[in-house]
Amino acid sequence: MPRVVVTTAGGVRGRAARRGVVSFLGIPYAAPPVGVRRFAAPTPVEPWSGVRPADEKAPVAPQDPRSGYGWTPRSGEDHLTLDVHVPEAFTRGLPVLVWIHGGGWVSGSGSAPGYHPAAWVARGFVVVSMNYRLGFEGFGAVPGAPHNRGLLDQIAALRWIQDNITPFGGDPSRVTIAGQSAGASSVAALTCAPVARGLFTRAIAASITGETYTVAQAERVARHVARAARVPADREGFAGLPPIRLLAASDAVAQDLAADPDAGPRGSVPLLYHPVVDGEVVTAPFMEGPGAGGDPAVDLMVSSVVDEWKLFSRSGFAPVAKTWGEVVEFALAVGLPAAAVEEYRGFLPGADPGTVGDALLSDGLFAEPSRRFARAHTARGGRTFLSRFTWRSPALGGRFGATHGLDVPFAFGNPQAMEPFLHAVPVLPLARRVPRLGPRLRGVFPTPASSALSRRMVAAWTSFAADGDPGWPAIGVDGTPVRVWGSQDSLDLAPDPRERTWADVEFQPYDEVALRTART
């Protein structure tokens, strides 16, 4: 692979090959979002003359300095960038994977260790990862500014790929977008977005949250943030705040919500920001309604893990239910009737309240939204493949189980990565309450079983991204079959009985409930 590639804006010189991968790091896909561009839609990058070095990571988007991704108030402002990883042996017409990181819409980086693309590149892929605006900068409601700036950034990156991936060896007609958590919800939103049509042909969404705000809800959050920052809730007021003050104001609102006794268990992990149904980028809630499931021309693979919520409850972010009465509160918090607790006790015979409470929130916040989006895509005539990750980590006595984010390093061929824990433990506010788990997890991975599982998942994900076939059949209208990833893989042919419990539940952003009672 030549180390110098010419893009539409100018030449870039990549890093020397490592592990068979030539990497071009920190390539700008849009102009830095500063000054008049700060709360605007992304604009094209100014062309440069000569060859620009692309051998070092670019700054990440502004985020809590405690997030672990390296942002500080002194970080550079040119963060609308992407990384391109290609095989050392140059080949044309390769399929392209575009990774969209998660992080609750408030933190993350496309260059995190768990996303190292060597296994994908070895299978003949060009892999692209991106940074996009986060938190208030990307999703806060600013009068006179577009909503969903973070999603607009992602779309700008996808357009850059269409215009520039060919000289890197990629085929712009074979682009797959993929993401986990907020990244998976980004994938769902982009699959539904008319403005993103034609920019990709396949999509992979791992642990969709599915929540969106109305404009009114987003504006309500913005007013709380403005009040915390002591500025008017207008464009001039927000623009006068440096990123670190906006971050501090958001954190203050989030802490206020978490401390509210009426917020419930979901409010203990407050997410202030979601995609906004603005009628332009997000035309309707993407999990339910007339546009649910997105473009049927896009092949879709959706997955979740069985112990999603344990990442939060077992690391100290969120409470663990100690009584059955508390479990009833958990059920009510996710829209289920109290009677659903007995149903879940039947699904999990002998389980204690903490286990049942974790299962309710795991399903309500991740598994059921993921299933619902998958089935909606099928109902619209799309090809949809569904899977569930059940391999339970032995780390820390197994207390996290098959937790939120654990599947991603496996699908990237990096089961030894600590990313699931380092990614989410400091991601949300109140990080000072949570122990740093990373050093205590080293040495646990990989095991022969986890390495073998990772190889199987890499084979399935890359096969789907390359030709649309992960190795099992697409689901029908009943939501089956479901590939189960574990120590022994299987294929579930019968509908999950838990789906009946959730059939009548409507999903809404949980912070809307908490905001009604937040102290001001």
C-alpha positions in Angstrom: 0.0 0.0 0.0 1.5 3.4 -0.9 1.9 5.5 2.2 0.9 8.7 0.4 -2.7 8.9 -0.9 -4.3 11.9 -2.5 -7.8 12.9 -1.3 -10.1 15.6 -2.6 -8.6 18.0 -0.1 -4.9 17.1 -0.5 -2.3 14.3 0.0 -2.0 12.4 3.3 1.0 10.3 4.4 0.1 7.3 6.5 2.0 5.4 9.2 4.4 2.6 8.4 2.7 -0.8 8.4 2.1 -2.5 11.8 0.6 -6.0 12.0 0.0 -5.9 8.3 -2.0 -2.7 8.5 -1.1 0.7 7.0 -3.0 3.4 8.9 -3.9 6.9 7.9 -4.8 8.7 11.1 -6.5 12.0 11.8 -7.7 12.8 8.3 -10.1 15.8 8.5 -13.5 15.1 6.8 -14.9 18.5 7.8 -13.6 21.9 9.0 -13.0 22.3 12.7 -16.3 23.2 14.5 -15.1 26.5 16.0 -16.2 30.1 15.8 -19.2 30.5 13.6 -19.0 26.8 12.8 -19.3 25.7 16.4 -23.0 24.8 16.4 -23.4 24.7 12.7 -23.7 21.7 10.3 -20.3 20.4 9.3 -18.7 22.3 6.4 -16.0 21.0 3.9 -12.4 21.1 5.0 -10.2 23.7 3.4 -7.8 22.0 0.9 -4.2 22.0 1.7 -1.1 22.0 -0.5 1.5 19.3 -0.4 1.2 16.2 1.7 -0.2 16.2 5.2 1.2 13.8 7.9 -1.4 11.3 8.9 0.6 9.2 11.3 -0.8 10.4 14.7 -4.2 10.2 16.3 -6.2 13.4 16.2 -7.8 15.0 19.3 -11.0 13.5 20.4 -14.2 15.5 20.6 -14.7 17.5 23.8 -15.9 15.3 26.6 -15.5 14.8 30.3 -11.7 14.8 31.0 -12.3 11.8 33.3 -13.6 9.7 30.4 -10.2 8.1 29.8 -10.0 9.1 26.1 -7.5 11.9 26.6 -9.5 15.1 26.1 -8.4 18.1 28.1 -9.2 21.8 27.7 -5.9 22.1 25.9 -6.7 19.5 23.3 -6.8 20.7 19.7 -10.0 21.8 18.0 -9.6 19.8 14.8 -11.5 16.7 15.9 -13.9 16.1 13.0 -11.5 13.5 11.7 -11.3 9.9 10.7 -8.8 7.0 10.6 -8.4 4.7 7.6 -6.8 1.3 8.0 -5.8 -0.7 4.9 -4.0 -3.9 4.1 -0.2 -3.6 3.6 -0.6 -5.4 0.3 -2.6 -2.9 -1.8 -5.7 -4.2 -3.5 -8.6 -2.4 -5.2 -12.3 -2.9 -4.7 -12.2 -4.0 -1.0 -15.3 -3.8 1.2 -15.4 -1.0 3.7 -16.3 -1.1 7.4 -17.2 2.2 9.0 -17.1 2.0 12.8 -19.2 4.5 14.9 -18.2 4.5 18.5 -20.5 4.5 21.5 -20.3 6.3 24.8 -23.8 7.5 25.7 -23.6 10.4 23.2 -21.2 12.1 25.6 -17.8 10.4 25.2 -15.7 8.0 23.2 -13.2 7.8 20.4 -13.0 5.9 17.1 -9.4 4.9 18.0 -10.1 3.0 21.2 -8.1 -0.2 21.8 -11.1 -2.6 21.5 -11.7 -1.4 18.0 -8.2 -2.2 16.6 -9.0 -3.4 13.0 -6.1 -5.8 12.3 -8.4 -8.9 12.2 -10.7 -7.2 9.7 -7.9 -5.8 7.6 -6.4 -9.3 7.4 -9.7 -10.5 5.9 -9.5 -7.9 3.1 -11.3 -4.9 4.5 -10.7 -1.2 4.5 -11.7 -0.1 8.0 -12.7 3.5 8.8 -13.4 5.0 12.3 -14.5 8.5 13.0 -14.8 11.1 15.7 -18.0 13.2 15.9 -19.4 16.0 18.1 -20.6 14.7 21.5 -22.7 16.0 24.4 -24.1 19.5 24.1 -21.8 20.3 21.2 -23.3 17.5 19.1 -26.8 17.1 20.4 -27.8 20.1 22.6 -30.7 22.3 21.4 -29.3 25.7 20.3 -31.7 28.3 19.0 -31.0 29.0 15.3 -28.7 25.9 15.0 -29.4 22.5 13.5 -30.3 19.6 15.8 -28.4 16.3 15.6 -25.0 17.9 14.8 -23.3 14.7 15.8 -25.4 12.7 13.3 -24.7 15.4 10.6 -21.0 14.8 11.3 -21.4 11.1 10.8 -23.2 11.8 7.5 -20.4 14.1 6.4 -17.8 11.4 7.2 -19.9 8.9 5.1 -19.9 11.4 2.2 -16.2 11.8 2.5 -15.8 8.0 2.2 -17.9 8.0 -1.0 -15.6 10.7 -2.5 -12.3 9.4 -1.2 -12.2 5.7 -0.3 -11.3 4.5 -3.8 -7.6 5.5 -3.7 -7.3 3.7 -0.4 -8.4 0.5 -2.1 -12.0 0.6 -0.9 -15.2 0.2 -2.9 -17.7 3.0 -2.2 -20.6 0.7 -3.3 -19.7 -1.8 -0.5 -19.8 0.2 2.6 -21.1 -1.2 5.9 -21.7 1.0 8.9 -21.5 -0.5 12.4 -21.7 0.7 16.0 -22.4 -0.3 19.6 -24.7 1.4 22.1 -24.9 5.1 21.1 -23.0 4.0 18.0 -25.7 1.3 17.3 -28.4 3.9 17.8 -26.5 6.1 15.3 -26.6 3.2 12.9 -30.4 2.9 13.4 -30.9 6.6 13.0 -28.8 6.7 9.8 -30.6 3.6 8.4 -33.9 5.6 8.8 -32.5 9.0 7.6 -33.5 10.0 4.1 -30.4 12.3 4.0 -28.2 9.3 4.4 -29.7 7.1 1.7 -27.1 5.7 -0.7 -24.1 6.2 1.6 -24.0 2.6 2.7 -25.4 -0.8 1.8 -25.3 -2.8 5.1 -25.5 -2.0 8.8 -24.5 -3.7 12.0 -26.1 -2.4 15.3 -25.0 -3.9 18.6 -27.2 -3.0 21.6 -29.5 -0.3 20.3 -31.0 2.0 22.9 -33.6 3.4 20.5 -34.4 6.6 22.4 -35.1 9.9 20.8 -36.1 13.3 22.0 -38.8 15.6 20.7 -37.7 19.1 20.0 -39.5 20.3 23.1 -37.7 17.7 25.3 -34.3 18.7 23.8 -35.0 22.4 24.5 -36.0 21.6 28.0 -32.6 19.9 28.6 -30.9 22.9 27.0 -32.6 25.3 29.4 -31.5 23.3 32.4 -27.9 23.3 31.1 -28.1 27.1 30.5 -29.3 27.6 34.0 -26.5 25.5 35.4 -24.0 27.6 33.4 -25.7 30.9 34.4 -26.1 32.0 30.8 -29.1 32.8 28.6 -30.5 29.7 26.7 -29.7 31.2 23.3 -27.0 30.8 20.7 -25.0 33.7 22.0 -25.1 32.5 25.6 -24.0 29.0 24.7 -21.3 30.2 22.2 -19.8 32.3 24.9 -19.0 29.2 27.0 -15.8 27.2 26.3 -16.3 23.5 26.0 -15.1 22.7 29.5 -17.8 25.0 31.0 -20.5 23.4 28.9 -19.3 20.0 30.0 -19.4 21.1 33.6 -22.9 22.5 33.3 -24.1 19.2 31.7 -22.5 17.3 34.5 -24.2 19.4 37.1 -27.6 18.8 35.5 -26.9 15.0 35.3 -25.8 14.9 38.9 -28.9 16.7 39.9 -31.0 14.2 38.1 -29.2 11.2 39.6 -29.7 12.7 43.1 -33.4 13.1 42.6 -35.3 10.5 44.6 -38.1 10.5 42.1 -35.8 9.7 39.2 -35.9 5.9 39.8 -33.3 3.4 39.0 -32.9 4.5 35.4 -32.3 8.1 36.4 -29.2 6.9 38.4 -27.4 6.7 35.0 -28.7 9.9 33.4 -28.2 10.4 29.7 -28.9 14.0 28.9 -28.6 13.8 25.1 -30.3 11.7 22.4 -31.0 12.2 18.7 -33.8 14.7 18.2 -36.8 14.1 16.0 -36.3 17.3 14.0 -38.1 16.3 10.8 -34.9 16.6 8.7 -32.2 14.2 9.9 -34.4 12.2 12.3 -37.9 12.3 10.7 -39.6 10.1 13.3 -38.7 7.8 16.2 -36.7 5.1 14.5 -37.9 2.2 16.6 -41.6 2.6 16.3 -44.0 4.4 13.9 -44.2 4.6 10.1 -40.5 4.9 9.5 -39.4 2.3 12.0 -36.8 -0.2 10.9 -35.4 2.1 8.2 -34.5 1.6 4.6 -35.3 -2.0 3.6 -32.7 -1.9 0.8 -30.0 -1.9 3.6 -29.1 -5.4 4.9 -29.1 -5.3 8.7 -27.5 -7.3 11.5 -28.6 -6.6 15.1 -27.3 -8.0 18.3 -27.5 -7.5 22.1 -25.9 -9.1 25.2 -27.7 -10.8 28.0 -26.4 -8.8 31.0 -26.3 -5.3 29.5 -27.2 -3.5 32.7 -24.7 -5.2 34.9 -22.0 -2.9 33.6 -23.8 -0.1 35.4 -25.3 -1.8 38.4 -22.3 -4.0 39.3 -19.7 -1.2 38.9 -21.5 1.2 41.3 -23.3 3.5 38.9 -26.7 2.2 39.5 -28.5 0.5 42.4 -28.8 -3.3 42.7 -32.3 -4.4 43.8 -32.2 -5.9 47.2 -35.9 -6.7 47.7 -38.7 -7.8 45.5 -40.4 -4.4 46.1 -37.4 -2.7 44.6 -37.7 -5.0 41.6 -41.3 -3.8 41.1 -39.9 -0.3 41.1 -37.5 -1.3 38.4 -40.3 -2.8 36.3 -42.4 0.3 36.6 -39.4 2.4 35.6 -39.2 0.7 32.2 -42.9 0.8 31.6 -43.9 -2.7 32.7 -46.7 -3.5 35.2 -45.8 -4.9 38.6 -47.1 -8.3 37.4 -44.2 -8.5 35.0 -41.9 -9.2 38.0 -43.5 -12.6 38.5 -43.1 -13.4 34.8 -39.4 -12.6 35.1 -39.1 -14.8 38.2 -40.5 -17.5 36.0 -38.0 -16.8 33.3 -35.1 -16.9 35.9 -36.1 -19.6 38.4 -34.2 -19.3 41.7 -32.8 -15.9 40.8 -32.4 -13.2 43.6 -33.9 -9.7 43.3 -30.6 -8.2 42.1 -30.4 -10.6 39.2 -34.0 -10.2 38.2 -33.7 -6.4 38.4 -30.6 -6.4 36.2 -32.5 -8.6 33.7 -35.4 -6.2 33.5 -33.2 -3.2 32.8 -31.0 -5.1 30.4 -34.0 -6.1 28.4 -35.9 -2.9 28.7 -33.0 -0.5 27.7 -31.1 -2.6 25.2 -32.4 -6.1 24.2 -36.0 -5.3 23.5 -35.2 -2.0 21.6 -32.7 -4.1 19.5 -35.3 -6.8 18.8 -38.0 -4.3 18.0 -35.9 -2.4 15.5 -34.8 -5.7 13.9 -38.4 -6.9 13.5 -39.5 -3.5 12.2 -36.8 -3.7 9.5 -38.1 -7.1 8.5 -41.7 -5.9 8.4 -40.6 -3.3 5.9 -39.2 -6.0 3.7 -35.6 -5.7 4.7 -33.2 -8.6 5.3 -32.4 -8.8 9.0 -30.1 -11.0 11.0 -30.4 -11.2 14.8 -27.9 -12.5 17.4 -27.4 -12.5 21.2 -24.1 -12.7 23.1 -24.2 -14.9 26.2 -20.5 -15.6 27.0 -20.0 -14.5 30.6 -16.7 -13.1 31.6 -14.9 -14.7 34.6 -13.4 -11.3 35.5 -13.9 -10.1 39.1 -15.6 -13.4 40.0 -18.0 -13.2 37.1 -20.0 -10.3 38.5 -20.4 -8.5 35.2 -21.4 -11.5 33.2 -22.0 -10.9 29.5 -22.2 -7.2 30.0 -22.7 -4.1 27.9 -19.9 -3.7 25.3 -18.2 -7.0 26.0 -19.1 -8.3 22.5 -17.4 -5.6 20.5 -13.7 -6.6 21.2 -14.7 -10.2 20.3 -16.1 -9.0 17.0 -12.9 -7.1 16.3 -10.7 -10.0 17.1 -9.5 -8.3 20.3 -11.0 -10.4 23.2 -8.1 -9.3 25.4 -9.1 -5.7 25.2 -10.4 -4.0 28.4 -12.5 -1.6 26.3 -15.9 -2.6 27.6 -15.0 -1.6 31.1 -12.6 1.3 30.5 -15.1 2.7 28.0 -18.2 2.7 30.2 -17.0 3.0 33.7 -16.0 6.7 33.4 -18.2 7.6 30.5 -21.2 9.0 32.4 -21.3 11.6 35.1 -20.6 10.7 38.8 -17.4 8.9 37.7 -15.8 9.8 41.0 -18.1 7.2 42.6 -16.9 4.3 40.5 -13.8 2.3 41.0 -11.3 2.0 38.2 -11.7 -1.6 37.1 -9.2 -1.9 34.2 -6.1 -2.8 36.2 -8.0 -5.5 38.0 -9.1 -7.1 34.8 -5.7 -7.5 33.1 -4.6 -11.0 32.8 -8.1 -12.4 32.6 -8.3 -12.4 28.8 -7.8 -14.1 26.5 -8.6 -17.7 27.2 -8.7 -20.5 24.6 -12.5 -20.4 24.8 -12.8 -16.6 24.4 -10.2 -16.6 21.5 -12.2 -19.3 19.7 -15.4 -17.4 20.2 -13.8 -14.2 18.9 -12.6 -16.0 15.7 -16.2 -17.2 15.1 -17.6 -13.8 15.6 -15.0 -12.1 13.4 -15.9 -14.6 10.6 -19.6 -14.0 10.9 -19.4 -10.2 11.1 -16.9 -9.9 8.2 -18.9 -12.3 6.1 -22.0 -10.3 6.6 -20.2 -7.0 5.8 -18.6 -8.5 2.7 -21.6 -10.3 1.1 -24.6 -10.1 3.4 -24.4 -13.6 4.8 -23.3 -14.0 8.4 -23.8 -17.8 8.3 -27.4 -18.2 9.6 -30.8 -17.3 8.1 -32.5 -13.9 8.2 -35.3 -13.6 10.7 -39.0 -13.9 9.8 -41.9 -11.9 11.1 -41.7 -13.8 14.4 -38.2 -12.6 15.1 -36.5 -15.9 14.7 -34.0 -17.5 14.2 -31.5 -15.9 16.6 -27.8 -16.8 16.6 -26.6 -17.3 20.2 -22.9 -16.6 20.8 -21.5 -18.4 23.8 -19.0 -21.1 24.8 -21.2 -23.3 22.6 -23.0 -21.4 19.8 -26.6 -22.3 19.0 -29.5 -21.1 16.9 -32.7 -20.3 18.7 -35.7 -21.2 16.5 -38.5 -20.4 18.9 -39.6 -16.8 19.8 -38.2 -15.5 23.1 -41.1 -15.7 25.7 -39.9 -12.4 27.2 -41.1 -10.6 24.0 -44.7 -11.1 25.1 -44.0 -9.3 28.3 -42.8 -6.2 26.4 -45.4 -6.3 23.7 -47.4 -3.3 24.9 -44.5 -1.1 26.2 -43.8 2.2 24.5 -40.3 3.3 24.8 -39.6 6.9 25.7 -36.4 8.8 26.8 -36.2 8.2 30.6 -34.6 11.5 31.3 -37.9 13.2 30.4 -39.4 11.7 33.5 -36.5 12.7 35.7 -36.4 16.3 34.3 -40.0 16.9 35.5 -38.8 16.7 39.0 -35.2 18.0 38.7 -34.3 20.7 41.2 -33.7 24.0 39.6 
